[in-house]
Amino acid sequence: MTDNAHHDAIRRNHLLEAAHEEMVKFERKENEFRKKDREERAAELQLPLNEINVH
């Protein structure tokens, strides 16, 4: 592997790591948003989120 190709591979790996970290942050925020939205809708409809017993 040439020096240039090696530097390109290192740079690409850093970019992939950065992109992965941003995706993880986004997914975490999205999950928090969905949880909050679900809780708000349940409160509006007066639905229990913890337990739903079906008999």
SVG drawing of the C-alpha trace seen along z (x, -y; Angstrom):
<svg xmlns="http://www.w3.org/2000/svg" viewBox="-61 -15 65 28">
<polyline fill="none" stroke="black" stroke-width="0.4" points="0.0,0.0 1.4,-3.4 1.8,-6.1 -0.9,-8.1 -3.3,-5.2 -2.6,-4.5 -3.4,-8.1 -6.6,-7.9 -7.6,-4.8 -7.0,-6.4 -8.9,-9.5 -11.8,-7.4 -11.9,-5.4 -12.0,-8.7 -14.9,-9.9 -16.8,-6.7 -16.3,-6.8 -17.6,-10.4 -20.6,-9.5 -21.3,-6.5 -21.2,-8.6 -23.5,-11.2 -25.9,-8.4 -25.9,-7.1 -26.6,-10.6 -29.4,-11.0 -31.0,-7.7 -30.8,-8.4 -32.5,-11.7 -35.1,-10.2 -35.9,-7.4 -36.2,-10.0 -38.5,-12.1 -40.7,-9.1 -40.9,-8.0 -41.9,-11.6 -44.4,-11.8 -45.9,-8.4 -46.2,-9.4 -47.9,-12.7 -50.4,-11.0 -51.1,-8.3 -51.7,-11.1 -54.1,-12.9 -56.0,-9.6 -55.7,-8.7 -54.1,-5.3 -51.8,-3.5 -48.4,-2.8 -47.0,-0.6 -49.5,2.2 -52.4,3.2 -54.2,6.2 -56.4,8.1 -58.7,10.8"/>
</svg>
